[in-house]
Amino acid sequence: MNRHTNECSHCNEWLTVDQVCEQAHIGRTYLYERWAAGDGPRFSQVGGKRLVRADWLGDWLLMAEVA
């Protein structure tokens, strides 16, 4: 394993919509509005659920800070 993988073992963790909202301190309505507008965090649809990898959420939050 490389050093980055060791430092970021949680980055590949899959988060539910509720977990995304909790970690980003946003509401579900706001999150779904962002997805509808095409600028929400990347997600995968798995068995009818939207799941977001922790690193995808982090990337989205960083982009929001810069904007």
C-alpha positions in Angstrom: 0.0 0.0 0.0 1.1 3.5 -0.6 1.3 6.2 2.0 -1.8 8.0 0.8 -3.9 4.8 1.2 -2.7 4.4 4.7 -3.5 8.0 5.6 -6.9 7.8 4.1 -8.4 4.4 4.9 -11.9 5.9 5.3 -11.8 7.5 1.8 -13.3 4.5 0.1 -16.1 4.3 2.7 -19.6 4.5 1.2 -22.0 7.0 2.8 -25.8 7.0 2.8 -27.7 10.2 2.0 -28.3 10.7 5.7 -24.6 10.3 6.5 -23.6 12.8 3.7 -26.0 15.3 5.2 -24.7 14.8 8.7 -21.0 15.1 7.6 -21.6 18.1 5.3 -24.0 19.8 7.8 -26.7 20.2 5.1 -30.3 19.1 4.8 -31.6 16.3 2.5 -33.7 18.8 0.5 -30.6 20.9 -0.2 -28.6 17.8 -1.2 -31.3 16.7 -3.7 -31.6 20.2 -5.0 -27.8 20.2 -5.7 -28.1 16.9 -7.5 -31.1 18.1 -9.6 -29.0 21.2 -10.5 -26.2 19.0 -11.6 -23.7 20.2 -9.0 -24.0 17.8 -6.1 -21.4 15.3 -5.0 -20.8 12.3 -7.3 -22.9 9.2 -6.3 -23.6 5.7 -7.3 -27.1 4.2 -7.4 -27.0 0.8 -5.7 -30.2 -1.1 -5.2 -32.4 2.0 -5.3 -30.1 3.9 -2.8 -27.8 6.7 -3.6 -24.4 6.2 -2.1 -21.5 8.6 -2.0 -17.9 7.7 -1.4 -16.4 9.7 1.4 -13.6 11.0 -0.9 -16.2 12.1 -3.4 -18.0 14.1 -0.7 -14.7 15.6 0.4 -13.9 16.7 -3.2 -17.4 18.3 -3.6 -17.0 20.2 -0.3 -13.6 21.5 -1.3 -15.0 22.7 -4.7 -17.8 24.5 -2.8 -15.2 26.3 -0.6 -13.3 27.5 -3.6 -16.4 28.7 -5.5 
